[in-house]
Amino acid sequence: MRHHRIRPGARIHKNSLGVLATVLLLVWPRTVTGAPVADVVNTYPWAAFANHGFMRPSSRLGSYEQLWYAPITLSPMAAGAQSVPWVPKGDEGIGGAALFTTTIVPQAGAQPVAVAWMNQQQASTQIYAGTTQPGGSWPYQAPIPSSRFPTLLAAFEGGFQFSATSGGFYQAGRYGSPLHNGDASLVEYDNGTVNIGAWGSEVSMTSSVQSVRQNLTLLVDHGEVTPQASIAPLVTWGYSLGNLVSTWRSGIGVTANHNLVWVGGPGLSPAELGAVLVHAGAIEGMQLDINPDWVNFATYTDTTPSGIVGTNLLSSMIFPPVHYLGPFWRDFVAVFLR
């Protein structure tokens, strides 16, 4: 497929101006009024029309450009730190990568934490039940079937165990645990997109809701870290090993452009986790899990001769990437190239 560019200084016929304006309006990232600066850069004028139709050689080889939107470079949070460029991860479609990762230092002297950015126009999300959490049999349940390996981009952990919190679980018309008004909710729709908000006010049940995973209360709301992030952190956000406020934590957020950002790593208080989510562009966000065993995000590629290969975002993450490909007992979230 050949893509035509407009050369600098070239004359454009007046009848083409309306068409060009319409195209740009259709594909330029939409933002929410009053929301933070957009989290994406438009890498190609009609990126939205470069729909995924087949796998292509990786743009990391330098032979192909990124046509789909890509995340903006994150400015440093800690004094003296350097910006770390985003790296595309996972298999790519005709428009490039839909998943990018980086690391960021939350404050001076802290260890780097991982950040993942997922393009919801080009990647779909599926909430999976574990083999025993929340219990019972579900349409989407561990393990991820091998038939989905060719488009699997990533997988990451869900929330607290259901015995430890009131968080709810819903999938395909059934409740594994009741949904509670006000709880932070990761809501998956039948088109493969997800949204995050407080249940009953910002998000609610509709005919298009496929799955819901609740955990605690919102950590980020309307682009700001909630005041509760610093109030009784162990009681509100979970008792950690050794009762440490700063420990391994992870969270998921949605940006003004409806993309997803995941943050996780060591030495994070609830307030620091929320701050990194906001820094990465989240306008709504929730904590997922805590403690070294349970904070995990793995990326996958299925284009190697040996088949699917997974890599953790941080080498210090304990569970190997293959645990999402087997009968894992806890719920999790998987991301696929559309």
ABEGO torsion letter per residue (X at the ends): XBBBBBBBGBBBBAAAAAAAAAAAAAABBBBBBGBBBBABBBABABAAABBBABBBBBAAAGABBBABBBBBBBBBABBGBBBBBBBBBEBBBAAEBABBBBBBBABBGBBBBBBBBBBAAABBBBBBBBAAOAEEBBABBOBBBAAAAAABABBBBBBBBAAABABBBBBGGBBABBBBBGBBBBBBBAAGBBBBBBBGAABBBBAABABBBBBEBBABBGGBBBAAAABGAAAAAEBBBGGBABBBBBBBBBBAAGBBBBBBEBGBBAAAAAAAAAAAGBABBBBBBBEAAABBBBBBBAABAAEBBBBBABAABABBAAAAABBBABBBBBBBBX
